[in-house]
Amino acid sequence: MGSAFTFLPRGAAIQEFNVAGHNIVQNFPEAALYDLIPHPHFGETVGRTTNRIKEAALHNLNGKTYHLSANDGEHNLHGGPTGWGKRTWEGPQKVERGGKKGIFFRHVSKDGEEGFPGTVEARVWYVAEMEEGKTVLDVEYEVELVGDECNETVVGVTNHRYGVSLSFAQVSTPSNALDHCVIQLNAQRLEPFYTDQNILCSYFNLNLPAPTIDGTVCTLGTTLYQEITPDGIPTGKITTYPSLPATPNTPFTLGATEPDPDDCFIMNSDPASIPLDTRSLPLQTIATMHHPHTGLHLEIDSTEPAFQFYCGRFVDVPECETSQGAKVAKRGKRSGICVEPSRYVDAAGREEWRGMCRLRKGEVFGSRSVYRAWKDY
């Protein structure tokens, strides 16, 4: 059976990641719904920074203080209310990357956007292939400071995809004349094709009455995390996570309500050693998950020093309709798992961590993550 990916210019988003007939990412069936219900960040490319910046302020950058848009109480979250995930990117463009065929998106973020200094250019490459029976998506990010407004800025990029429960596949309705890209993989064709026509995607929920991550078995590549305040701001302490296995890569099972992390886990606890461009570092497995009911598996490798692991406690998507009147099911708490390879939370706001995300003229921010999915037969 073939496997397919669908991408949207809105947020350079991953709309579908299909494995053996299962779409394993949460989505909306048409682009307009992403704007109507923006808060889950389904599949978005998050930027200009990831996660939270304390009090929405950057102190002592270019010798001054910058006040950012606050959209999480008094803090800045995922670059602000209209961050990169809410913007329309240029693309998709057919490219070759590392000798393989893929697609490319580009976005220019202007000086002052959401309060951030400097004009930067962000680039995303998606390369899909089949590898020993596994569906593989290789994601690469790059950012450069291209404007002359300042000498330095801060950046951080990740993808905010939610994997749906591996015990079921989502039912989707026809899209409505989207600008999108499809990559189809099968035994005869390992090449992207591109379309602006309607797509019909039928998926089946085997875990009725509601989607849930209950029963998913996970491992994490580290036990360290950033201790945070009640509003999600790091205290500065990196310590062992209290309610998961004490040894890395030890399996644990997600139940109906617990465990319920929404925390940044640390693969590299030496911030001074983290380069601005991590792509020269070896890929490390940061998380795996599988569901024994369907035999679906997902493995996530990354060059990044940290990752947010979130079990969807705040997801609250009401039932809605497409432009053609088709019903789209509601999504609630624990309807998906989010794994976001990234830099530390508030790295941009804390001078002792800022080296991992401070971008100057002539430098390049970079990162790479690889997603492998398969099904036991």
N, C-alpha and C positions, 0 to 999 in steps of 0.2 A: 504494500500500500504506500502511495506517495505521501510526502510530508510537505507542508507549505507554510510560508511566513507571509504576513501582510503588514505593510508599514504605511503610516500616514505622514504627510508633511507637517501637520499640526503637531508640534512638539517632537518631530522626527520620531513618532511614537511607534512602538511595536503593538500592532492590533491583534495579530494572531500568531501563535506558535503551535502548529499542529503536529501531533505525533500519533501515528497509528489510529487516526480518526478522532483523536481527542485534542481540543484546543486547551492548552494548559495555562493560558494567561487570561485574566479578566479583561473585558473590553466593552465597548459599545459598538453596535452594528453600523453606525454612521457618524460622520465627523461632527455634525451639529450637536449631538448629545454630549460630546466631550466639553463643549462650551456651556451647555445648559447645566451640566452637573460636574463641575471642575474639581471638587474637593478630593476625590480619591486619587487623583494624579495617575489614572490607569495608563500604564505603558509609556509615560512621558520621559523625555530627556530633560532631567532636572538641572538647572543652572540659573544665574551665573554662579551661585554656590549651592552646595547641598546641605540639607538638614538646617540647624538653627544657628543664628548669630545673636549672641546675647545683646539685649536691649537695642537691637537693630542699629548698631553703631560700629564703625571701624575707627579706632583711635591710632594716632601716630602713623598714618599711612600718607606718604608724600608730605610729611610734616604737618598734617592737619587731621581733623576729625570729619568723617563722612556719616551723615544720618541717612539710614536706609528705610525703605518702606517696611512698616511693621504689619505682619499678617498672621501672627500667632501670639496673641496678647501683645506684649511690648517687644517681642522678638521678631526677627526676620526668618522666614522658613522657606527653603527651596528657592531662594532668589527673589521672593516677594510675590504679591498677588498676581502679577502678570509676568512671571519669570519665563525662562526659555521653554518650559513645557506648555505654555499657553500661546506661544508664538508660532507663526507659520514659517517653516524653514524652506530654503531653496532646495529643490530636489523632488523626487529621487533622480539621480544621475547614474547611468551604468559606468562601472569602473572595473579595473583590475587592481587587486591588492594582494601583494605577496604571491603573484602568479595565479591567483584565483579570482573568479568573477564575483562581483558584489554590487552594492549600491552605496551612494554617497549623498549626505545631506550637509548643508552649510547654513550658518546663521551669523549675521553681523549684529552685535549688541552695541548700541551707541553709548557714548559717554553720558553719564547721568541717569541711565535707565535703572529704575528702582533705587536710585541713589548711588549706584556703584560708579567709581571713576574709570575713565578710559574706554575707548572703543576697542572691542575685541572681536576676533573672528573665531567661531567654534565650528568644528568639523566632526562628523560622525561617519564611520564606515561600518556597514553590516555585510559580512561574508558568511554565506550558508553553504553547507556541504553535508554529505553522508560520509560517516567514518566508522567502518566496521559495524554497520547496522545501527549506528546512532545518528540522530539528527543533531547537527552542530551549528550553533550561531556564534560567530566570532565578532565581538563589538570593540571598536577602537575609537577613542576620543582624543581630540587635539584642540588646543586653544592658543591663540597668539594675540598679543597686544599690538594692534595695527594703527591705532590713533596716536596723535602727538599731544593729547590734552594733559598727560601726566607721565611720570616715570615708572609708576608701578600700580598694580591693582591686585585683586584677589579673585581666584576662580576655583571651581570644583564642579565636576560633572558626573552624573550617574543616570541610570534608568530606573524609573519607579514602576517596574512591572510587578503585578501581583500574579503569582501562580495560583490558578484555581485548585481546589482540592483534587488530588490525583486519584480520587475515588470516583470522579464523574467528569463529564465534559459538558460545557455550557451550550445551551440552545441559543442560536443566533438567528436573526432575521435578515432579509436581503438588505444590502447597503443601497444607498440612493445616489448614484452617479458620483462616487467619491473620486478625488484625486488620490490615488494610492498606488502602491507597488506590491506585486505578488512575486514571491520566489517559490517556484514549484520544484521539488526534488523527488525523483523516482529513479528506477533502475535504468531507464533509457535517457533521462534528461537531468543533467546537473547544472543547469544554466538558468539564470533569472529570465523571466519574461515580465513585461510591464503592461498594464492595462488601465484605462479609465472607465471601464464598463462596470455594470453591476455584478456583484458576486453573491452567490447563494451558499451559505455555510450552515449545515445542519449538524447539531451536536446534541448529545443525549445525557440527561441527568439521571445517573444510576443511584443517587443518594437522596431521593425525594423524602420529605416535601421541600427541603431547602438545601442549597449548597453549603458545604461545611468542610473544614480541614480536619475534622475529627478522624483519627486513625492514621494520619500521615506520620511516617517514621523519619526523623531527621538526624543528621549529625552536623556539628559545627567544628571548624578547624582550629578553634581556640576556646578557652574558658575565660579569657580576660575581656573586660568591658569598661566603658567610661561610666563611672558613677555619676548620677545626675540628680538635680533638684526636682521637686514635684512638677515644675513646668518645663522639664527636659533640657536644662542647661548643665553642662559638666561642672562638677565640683573641682576638677583638676586631678582627681584620684583615679588611677587605673588599677582595678582589683578583680578578683575572681567572681564570676557571676554566681549569685547565691542559690538559684532554684533550678539549675540544670546540672548534668553530670560534671564531676570535678576533673575529668580527663578529656582532652580534646578527642574528637572523632568517635565518641561513645554514643550509640543510638539512644534516642528518647522518642516517645510517642506523644503527639499532640492530642489531648482529649477535647471534650466538648467546651471546656472553659479554661483549662490549664494544661501545661504552662502557657503563659501569656506575655512573652517578652515584646518590648518595643524599645530596643536598646542598640547602642553602637558597640560592636565587638571588635577587639583589637588584635590584628595579626602581627603587627610590629609595634612594640611598646617603647621604642627609642625614637622619639620624634625628630631628633637631630639627624638621623640617618636616612630619613625619607626624602627621596629626590622629588623635584617638581614633575619630572617625567618618569613614571615608574615602568615604562614599557620595556626597559632593558633588564628588569628584574624577572626571575622565574615565576611562572604561573604557580599559584598555590590553590589547593582545593579549600574554599572557604565554607561551603555548605553542600550537603546532599539531602535528598528527600525521596521517598518512595511510598507507594501505598500498596499493601499486600492484596487488596481486593482486585485491583486491575493489573498489577505488575508494572505500572508506570514509574519511571525513574527520572530524576533530574539531578545533574551535578553542575556546580558553579565553581569555576576557577577564575582567579584574578591576580593581577599584579599589585592591586591596591592594598594599603596598610590596614584598612578597617572595612566594616560593612554593617549596615543597619539590618537587624533581623526583627521583622514586625509581623505579628500574627493577626492583624486586621481588626483590632478591637474598636477602632473608630469608624470603620466602613459603615455607611448608612446611605445607601442609594435607593431611592424610592422607585416603585414601578413607574415606567414612563412609556412613551410611544415614539416610534419613528415618524418621519415626515409622511409616510404612507399609511399611518395608523396602526402599524403592527405593535403589539405589546412587547415590552422588554421587561423581564423579570426583575424584581427588587433584589438587591444584594445587601446583606447585613453583616454583623460582627462575625469574624472568623470565616469569611467567605473566600479568603485567599491569604497566601503567605508572600511577603515582600522581602527580598534580599537585595540590598543596595550597596555594591562595592563603592568605596569612597575614601576620603580623608577623614580626619577626626571631626567630630561635632565641634563647632565653634573654633575650628583651626584658624579661620580668617580673622576672628575677633581677639584671639589670644596671641600676643607677640611671641611667646615661647614656642608656639606651634605653627606660626604663620609661614615659616620657611617651606612647608609642604604645599602651600597654595598661593604664595606671593609670586606674581608674574610681572617680569620687567621686559622692556623692549629687547628684542633679539632672543628671548627665551621661548620655550614651548612647554606648555602643560600637556601631559599625555597620560593615558591609562589604557589598559586592555583587559577585557573579561571574556570568558568563553563558557557557553552554556551547552551542555550535552544532555539530550533526552532520549529515552528509549523505552520499549515495552517488552516485558518477558512474554514469551509465547509458549 
